[in-house]
Amino acid sequence: MIAYARARRSRDQLDTGRHEPRDLLGQDSRVGTGFELKVLAMTFKTDGFLSPTMEEFRTSLREVPAYKLWFEFAEELNRLGWAMLEDHETPTTDNQRLIISVLFIRAHQSFQAAITLIERGMLADARVVLRSAVEGAVALNVLANDASFDMQLIEAHLHNQRKTARIVLNTPEYRSGYAAAEIAQMETTIKEITDKEAAVGREFRDIIPAALTHLIHRTSWPQCHYVYTTDMYTPRRRLT
């Protein structure tokens, strides 16, 4: 965070149109800026990203011109997601629509989590969560265009469930941590999944990126494009 503030100071000296460190700290003048930075450093040193000063950092970060439009755009997407979920009814008898609903809720929640992490400066963690959201959104789009994709998702889940159970059962240090009933349940799960494979006459597999990419290419994304100006911080939307 301190490195961020220092970097902002260097850039602000070159670009008078951007906020200066005092703005990040909620200061209206240069008086006290050094003291505030010192306090910020002290609380961050003892509490890290759980420091009480992070809330002030979060608020002021949203006012930095370079990020303000992006945060506003994110808020629009968040509200759009909530509006879509408000009156949504999830059918329990239609696998395709049920999984689409689950994937959308998960992607939307991951999106909110990523914004929360970004506001606290935890960018690496935000990228991990965003990847989860993107993966869910990609699978959702493929499933919306290919009704058979739900079975691939289910089979991939069963494949990984059995894979995990086998790892636990075949690794003494893992197996020793489970009760006899839990071990019996894992053995039963492995048998049930193997029996399901025999019933359909094929081996369940994970959904590898290459296969998923192939499925994406076979589908068409909604005609919604995002057009950006030469300034990467200025998102503009265009619907076609």
C-alpha positions in Angstrom: 0.0 0.0 0.0 2.8 2.4 0.9 4.5 1.5 -2.4 1.3 2.3 -4.1 1.1 5.7 -2.5 4.7 6.5 -3.4 4.0 5.4 -7.0 1.0 7.6 -7.1 3.1 10.6 -5.9 5.6 10.0 -8.8 2.9 9.9 -11.4 1.0 12.8 -10.0 4.1 15.0 -10.3 3.9 14.3 -14.1 0.1 14.5 -14.4 -1.5 17.3 -12.6 -4.9 16.0 -13.6 -4.8 13.1 -11.2 -5.2 12.9 -7.5 -2.2 13.3 -5.2 -1.4 11.2 -2.1 -3.3 13.7 0.1 -6.4 12.9 -1.9 -5.9 9.1 -1.3 -5.8 9.9 2.4 -8.8 12.2 2.4 -6.7 15.3 2.9 -7.7 18.7 1.6 -4.2 20.1 1.9 -0.6 19.0 2.1 -0.5 19.6 5.8 -0.4 16.4 7.7 0.1 14.1 4.7 3.3 12.8 6.0 1.8 12.0 9.4 -1.2 10.3 7.8 1.1 8.2 5.7 3.1 7.2 8.9 -0.1 6.2 10.7 -1.2 4.3 7.6 2.1 2.4 7.6 1.9 1.7 11.3 -1.6 0.2 11.2 -0.9 -1.7 8.0 2.3 -3.1 9.6 0.4 -4.5 12.6 -2.9 -5.5 11.0 -2.2 -5.8 7.3 -5.2 -5.7 5.0 -7.5 -6.0 8.1 -6.2 -2.6 9.2 -9.1 -0.1 10.1 -7.4 2.4 7.7 -8.2 0.2 4.8 -11.8 1.4 4.7 -10.5 5.0 4.2 -8.2 3.6 1.5 -11.1 1.9 -0.1 -13.2 5.1 -0.2 -10.5 7.3 -1.5 -9.3 4.8 -4.1 -12.7 5.0 -5.7 -12.2 8.7 -6.2 -8.9 8.4 -8.1 -9.8 9.4 -11.7 -7.8 6.5 -13.2 -10.1 4.0 -11.4 -13.3 5.9 -10.8 -14.9 4.9 -14.1 -14.0 1.3 -13.7 -15.5 1.1 -10.3 -18.7 2.8 -11.6 -18.8 0.3 -14.5 -18.4 -2.6 -12.0 -21.2 -1.2 -9.9 -23.5 -1.1 -13.0 -22.7 -4.8 -13.8 -23.3 -5.8 -10.1 -26.7 -4.1 -10.0 -27.6 -5.6 -13.4 -26.8 -9.0 -11.9 -28.9 -8.4 -8.8 -31.8 -7.2 -11.0 -31.6 -10.4 -13.0 -31.6 -12.5 -9.9 -34.3 -10.7 -8.0 -37.3 -12.3 -9.8 -35.5 -15.4 -11.1 -37.0 -18.8 -10.5 -34.7 -21.8 -10.7 -36.3 -24.9 -12.2 -35.3 -28.1 -10.4 -36.5 -30.4 -13.1 -34.4 -28.9 -16.0 -30.7 -29.7 -15.6 -29.7 -27.2 -18.2 -31.5 -24.2 -16.7 -30.6 -25.3 -13.1 -26.9 -25.4 -13.9 -27.1 -22.1 -15.8 -28.6 -20.5 -12.7 -26.0 -22.0 -10.4 -23.2 -20.9 -12.6 -24.6 -17.4 -12.9 -24.9 -17.0 -9.1 -21.4 -18.3 -8.6 -19.9 -16.0 -11.3 -21.8 -13.0 -9.9 -20.7 -13.7 -6.3 -17.1 -14.1 -7.5 -17.3 -10.8 -9.3 -18.4 -9.1 -6.1 -15.6 -10.8 -4.2 -13.1 -9.6 -6.7 -14.2 -6.0 -6.4 -14.0 -6.2 -2.6 -10.4 -7.5 -2.8 -9.4 -4.9 -5.4 -10.7 -2.1 -3.1 -8.3 -3.3 -0.4 -5.4 -3.5 -2.8 -5.3 -7.3 -2.9 -4.8 -7.6 -6.6 -3.3 -11.0 -6.9 -6.1 -12.6 -4.9 -8.6 -10.6 -7.0 -7.2 -12.1 -10.1 -7.7 -15.7 -8.8 -11.3 -15.0 -7.9 -11.9 -13.3 -11.3 -10.6 -16.4 -13.0 -13.2 -18.4 -11.2 -15.9 -16.0 -12.4 -14.7 -16.1 -16.0 -14.6 -19.9 -16.0 -18.2 -20.0 -14.7 -19.3 -17.4 -17.3 -17.7 -19.3 -20.1 -19.3 -22.6 -19.1 -22.6 -20.8 -18.7 -22.5 -19.4 -22.2 -21.5 -22.8 -23.7 -24.3 -24.5 -21.8 -26.9 -21.9 -22.9 -26.0 -22.8 -26.5 -25.5 -26.5 -26.1 -28.0 -28.4 -24.0 -25.8 -31.5 -24.0 -23.0 -29.6 -22.2 -24.7 -30.2 -18.8 -23.9 -33.9 -19.0 -20.3 -33.0 -19.7 -20.2 -30.8 -16.6 -21.9 -33.5 -14.4 -19.5 -36.2 -15.7 -16.5 -34.0 -15.1 -17.7 -33.5 -11.5 -18.1 -37.2 -11.0 -14.6 -37.8 -12.6 -13.0 -35.4 -10.2 -15.0 -36.7 -7.2 -13.7 -40.2 -7.9 -10.2 -38.9 -8.5 -10.1 -37.2 -5.2 -11.5 -40.2 -3.3 -8.8 -42.4 -4.9 -6.0 -40.0 -3.9 -7.2 -40.0 -0.3 -7.6 -43.8 -0.2 -4.3 -44.5 -1.8 -2.3 -42.1 0.3 -1.7 -43.5 3.9 -1.2 -40.1 5.5 -4.5 -38.8 4.0 -6.4 -42.0 4.7 -5.4 -42.1 8.3 -7.3 -38.8 9.0 -10.7 -40.2 8.0 -13.1 -42.4 10.0 -14.0 -45.9 8.8 -17.5 -44.7 7.8 -16.0 -41.9 5.7 -13.6 -44.3 4.0 -16.5 -46.7 3.3 -18.5 -43.8 1.7 -15.5 -42.9 -0.6 -15.2 -46.5 -1.6 -19.0 -46.6 -2.4 -18.7 -43.4 -4.4 -15.9 -44.8 -6.5 -17.9 -47.9 -7.3 -21.1 -45.9 -8.1 -19.3 -43.7 -10.5 -17.5 -46.6 -12.2 -20.9 -48.3 -12.5 -22.4 -45.2 -14.2 -19.5 -45.2 -16.7 -20.3 -48.9 -17.5 -24.0 -48.1 -17.9 -23.4 -45.3 -20.5 -20.5 -47.1 -22.1 -17.9 -44.4 -21.8 -15.2 -43.1 -19.5 -16.0 -39.8 -17.7 -13.3 -37.2 -18.2 -12.5 -33.7 -17.0 -13.3 -30.7 -19.2 -9.8 -29.7 -20.4 -9.3 -26.1 -21.7 -8.8 -27.2 -25.3 -12.1 -29.0 -25.4 -13.8 -26.1 -23.7 -12.3 -23.7 -26.2 -13.6 -25.9 -29.1 -17.1 -25.7 -27.6 -16.9 -21.9 -27.2 -16.0 -21.6 -30.9 -19.1 -23.6 -31.8 -21.3 -21.2 -30.0 -22.1 -17.5 -30.5 -21.7 -14.9 -27.7 -24.5 -12.4 -27.1 -24.1 -9.4 -29.4 -22.8 -7.1 -26.7 -19.4 -5.5 -27.3 -17.3 -3.3 -25.1 -15.5 -0.6 -26.9 -12.6 1.2 -25.2 -10.9 4.4 -26.0 -7.1 4.7 -26.3 -7.2 5.6 -22.6 -7.4 2.1 -21.1 -9.1 3.6 -18.0 -12.1 4.8 -19.9 -14.6 2.0 -20.7 -17.4 2.7 -23.1 -20.1 0.3 -24.0 -21.9 -0.3 -27.2 -24.7 -2.7 -27.8 -25.3 -4.2 -31.2 
